[in-house]
Amino acid sequence: MTDAPQAAERPAFQLKSTTVSLTALELAYFDTDSFEATLRDKIRQAPGFFRDIPIIVSLDHFEGPTGELDFFKLLGICRRHNIHVVGVRGGNDDQRRLARNAALAVLPGSGRGDREATAPEQAPEAEPALEPVGARPVSANPAAARVVTQPVRSGQQVYAPEGDLIVLASVQAGAEVLAAGNIHVYGPLRGRALAGVNGLEEARVFCQSLEAELVSIAGHYKISEDLQATGWKAPVQIQLRDDLLVVTPLDRA
Amino acid sequence: MARIIVVTSGKGGVGKTTTSASISTGLARRGHKTVVIDFDVGLRNLDLIMNCERRVVYDFVNVIQGEASLNQALIRDKRVETLYILPASQTREKEALTKEGVEKVINQLSETFDYIVCDSPAGIEHGALMALYYADEAIVVTNPEVSSVRDSDRILGILQSKSRRAEMNQDPVREHLLLTRYNPSRVEKGEMLSVADVEEILAIPLLGVIPESQVVLNASNQGTPVILEEQTDAGQAYDDAVARLLGEEREHRFMDSQKKGFFARMFKG
């Protein structure tokens, strides 16, 4: 917690360090028509997921010419689909300038393809235990897992904003569980599970029976239709390998 | 202190009012002083099923708004003398049910009654929330089909998070599953979920299984709670459910074909 204010009057606000879950839109190239077509397609696959969500545009994998990067058009399309672009990650100086002109926040890149070495800054996020106490306004101890013993019912949402989430019962269809870290479900996973919501790509989802509507790790997701092939209704773990969700039955893990 | 039982489901038309009528009649017939409250303001039905619609003078909303006393509004059942009905208002909106108003009426009823059965309206809106808010126990009425099971799951979540017991951090509301309109032969054909399927999904204790039957429809049309049709399977199934609610151990009946399926599955696995 922050220090108590010295002034007798209560200050209008305090500044605190916080982490929020964001989905990154990994832009490969920008063309108005194909951008909108792809967006529409994604939204059709999971309409609930995209409604009014904040996203950042990641330029780490941007391969098109900087000249075609029209942020005003991009923002317009997103706004039409109720998606709120809050900032831009990565990119070169020119691209960042364009983003700034469009009043977007500019965030450091995720490490890959970014000339300024931001990789060391990423490490403490993944393993906060290595961070010396007090060096940064980041929690020094690994957060305790949140443990839920009751079934998570349809319409309910359980969120572990810092560590792992452990559910000792079922996650029902229409329910949603989210965690900054791993998600363990010691019952059937019938709803939606979103692990690594702050971008932790090492996060995994474990469950006794995979019957999920959607599984997501660090923003990479698969919907029920695409999960049927491996380990459906069986005990599995799901992890991210090369930006792809991989389902492995637990007896073969 | 009275035990407050809500009969709820989320989905409409699954048999909440039929169940409220039969469970309350069953409790009263065993000598417990019981009142059944119709929370379905605007779509009053319970009085029809209990055959007292011609005797409604004042209703639940009148009592809440202080226009009538509780004794003026309570209707004594003609068949079972320890049973009373508090009818819903047909002309008001559900918003007329305030948390404070409902609490006042329930507290007053608690002084003289052993059981208060709350017949919830369908949905998860205000009326349904008011019906379940003060509950100690919940009978979740479910039909053996996917959408009904999903809605029951939603209601169970609301019981865990929005009831008074949840808000006060008391012991959770005791949940009971009552499966209605159960047809073993259709289960066998794969047209309906089995008891085992529903139990597996909802993961709450099974209070009873009421077989699908013409008797239920006839009884409601005649204004007789089906539990009073003692010679019928549905009537006996409700009687079993009431006995289990009071802590008696009774074997589940009227799910024969399903039982075979269950064992077959066990041996296969």
Contacts between the chains, C-beta under 8 A, distances in Angstrom:
chain1	res1	chain2	res2	distance
A	150	B	160	6.3
A	150	B	172	8.0
A	151	B	156	7.6
A	151	B	203	5.7
A	152	B	157	7.8
A	153	B	153	5.0
A	153	B	154	6.5
A	153	B	156	5.1
A	153	B	157	2.9
A	153	B	160	6.9
A	154	B	150	5.8
A	154	B	151	7.9
A	154	B	153	4.3
A	154	B	154	4.3
A	154	B	157	6.1
A	155	B	124	7.9
A	155	B	154	4.8
A	155	B	157	5.3
A	155	B	158	7.4
A	156	B	157	4.5
A	156	B	160	7.9
A	156	B	161	6.9
A	169	B	203	7.0
A	170	B	201	8.0
A	170	B	203	6.3
A	172	B	153	4.9
A	172	B	157	7.9
A	172	B	201	7.5
A	173	B	150	6.2
A	173	B	153	7.3
A	174	B	150	6.4
A	174	B	153	7.1
A	174	B	154	6.8
A	175	B	157	7.5
A	190	B	201	8.0
